Amino acid sequence: MNSPAHKPLVYIISAPSGSGKSTLVNEILKSVSDLEFSISYTTRTPRGSEANGRQYFFISRPEFEKMIREDQFLEHAEFDGNYYGTARRFLVDAEKNGRDLLLDIDVQGAAQIQGKISGATSIFILPPDRGTLEERLRKRGEDRKEVIQRRLIAAKREIEKYERYTYILVNDRLEDSIDMLRNIVRGERLLRSGNTLSNEEHKIVAQAEFCRLKNMKERLQPILASFKTPVDAGCGSP
């Protein structure tokens, strides 16, 4: 557990819509201690069973723009006609409580955070290929056909920014992805603790290393290729 006198570790998680990011984040919050989650603000309307203050804080466009003017956001961006943003208060609260902070934000927001918070750990979650992402978006049943197509186009643009991230996690098999994300979060804590690591802790760090950007570039090639043309290029979990 971090001391309140220490700055929190900040974890940025980004992913194209439909990559399973929300499920992974929820599982990590259940299993990793001393980790706070920043709930984003948005001007879009709730979907399905979404509730205010759980998935998002749903506010009006004038309210959001007032928060922008008052410099209340660490980052904010506009996508598909709606604003999304992370309030500064979550970082302040994490530091006060001696906990680390997990941010679920898009590529635009991640770039803003990386420019403001040195040492933030960034994790990009990818689907195994374009075909799988399209199938997941359709099964979700939340969006019209034209919205799904816009999300796939946006996914291609987002994926092209993968080199900005510290770690790359391909979400193929859910249980494997949960374990790997947990290893990344814990591994970063261990590396920055300054403590001598036990054999078990060394294993956690070694597992996380599989997903470090420099070790994922070759594996990413078929995934990137699948977004250039609508052809699946499967790739298993590490």
N, C-alpha and C positions, 0 to 999 in steps of 0.2 A: 504494500500500500504506500502511495506517495505521501510525503509530508506536505501540509498546507503551505509551507514555506517554499516548496519547489514548484517550478512551472510544470503544468501537466503535459504529458505526451499527447500530441494531436494526431489522430488517424483520419485520413481522408479516404473515403470509399466512393468511387464513381463507377458507373456502368451504363450501357445503353438500356433504355426502357425494355423490360421483358427478360433481362439477363438473370433474374432471380436475386437481385441485390437485397431487396427488403426481407426475403426469407432468411438469407445468410446473416444479415445484421441482427434480426430478431433472435436467432439462435446464439450468436456471439454474446449478445447482451445478457442472455440467460446463464451462460456458462463461464464468463470471464468477470472476475470481481473488480471493483473499484473503477468501473468504466461508465461514464455518463454519455448520454446520447443527445445530440442536438436535433430537436424537431424543427424542420424548416417551416417558414411562412410561405404561403402561396395565395394568389388571387383566383386560382381555378376553383371550380365547384367540386365538392366531394363526390367520389365514385363509390357505388355499391355500399358496403358496410363501413366505409371510412367515417371517422368521428373527429370533431375538432379537438386538437390537443393530443391526439393519439398518433395518426400518421402525419398530419400537418396541422398548423394553425391556419385556418381558412379565414382570410380577411378581404376586405374590399380593395379595389385598386387605389382609391384615394387614401385609405389607411396605410397601404404599403408605400405609396409615394411620400406620405408624411414621414414614415420611418426612414426612408432614404434621405430626405432633407435633413433629418435630425441625426444622421450618421449612426443609426442603430444597427446597421448590418456589417458583419465581417465580410460578407460577399453577397451579391445578388445578381440575378440574370433573368432574361426574358426568353421563354421558349413557347412556341405555338400560341402566341398572344397572351400568355400569362406570366406573371412575375413569380420567381422563387428566390428565397433568401435565408441566410443564417444569421440570427441575432447575436450580437457581441456578448450579451449577458450569459450565454452558455459557457463561453470560455472563462469569464469572470467567476461564475459559480463553480466550475470544475477546479479552478485554482484555489478558491476559497475552501472547497471541500477536500482538497488533497487527492483528487481523482483525475484519471485521464479522460480525454474527450474524443468521441467518435462522431465524425461528420459525414453525413450521407448527402453528397452534392454532385452536380454535374461537372462536365469538363471545364466550362467557363468559370464556375465558382471555384473549382479546384485551383485553377491558375491564379485567381485572386488571392486565395488563402496561402498558396505557396509563395506569393510575393510579399505577404505580410508576416507569416509565421515561419521563421527559419527552423529547419529540423523536423518539420511535419513529415510523417510517414504516409505516403500515398499508395493506394491499392486500386488497381483497375480490374474490374470483373468483366470477363468476356463470355459470350455463349460459345459453344464448340464450333459453330458455323452459322452462316446467314439463314439457311433453311430451318435450323432449329429455333433461331430467334423468331422468325416469322410464324412458325407453328405455335410457339409459346404466346405470342401476342394475340393470335387468333383464338386460342383456347381460353385466354383470359376473359374474352367476351366483353371487354370494357369499351372498345373503340370501333368506330366504323371503318370500312375497308380503306377509305382515303386517308384516315388518320393513321392506320397501320402502315400504309406506304410512306407517309411523312416520317413516321418513327424509324423505319428502315433506312431512309435516306439520311436522317439525323444520326443514326447508329454508325453508318459508314464514315461520316465526318468525325464523330467522336473517337472511333477506333483508330483513326489515323493519328490521333494525339497520344497513342499508348506510350511513346518514349518519354513522356513527361512524368511517368509514374515510377515509384520505387519497386513495386511488386506487381506482377500480372497473375491473376487467378482465373483459370478457365473453368467455368461452372458447368461441368458435364454431369458427374454423379454427385448428387446433393450431399450425401454423408461425407464423401471425400473432401468436398469443397468446404464444408463446415470445419472439419479437422484442420485443413490447411490454413484457413483464415484464422482460426484460433492459434495455430502455431506462429503465424506472422505477428499477431498482436502480442503474444507472450514472448516471442523471440526478440522483438524490438525492446521490450521492457528489460529482458535479461542482458542484452548487449549494452544498454545504456545505464545499467545499474552500477557498473564498476565492481561488482562482486565476482569472486571466483565461482565458476559454474560447476555444478555437479555433472556426472555422466548423463543423467536424465535431462538436465537443462541443455547440455551440449546437443543432445538429440533433437530437442525442440528447435534450437537455432539452425541446425543442419537441415531439418525439414523445411523451415521457412526459406532457406537459401534456394531451394528448388524453384521457388516462384520469383526470385529476384530477377529484375529485367534482363540483366546480362545473360542469365541462364535460360531465358524463355524465348529469345529471338528466333531460333530455328523452329521451335514448335509453333510459333505464331504464324509462320508463312502460309500454311494452308488455310488458316482462319481468315487472314487478311485477303487471300486470293478469292475466297468464297464471297466476299463483299464487293469484289470487282465485277463479278458476274453472278447471276442467281443460281449458282451450283453449289451443292453441299460439299464440304471438305471436312469430314469428321476428324476428331482428335480426342483421345481419351484423357481422363484425369491423371495427374501425376501419381 
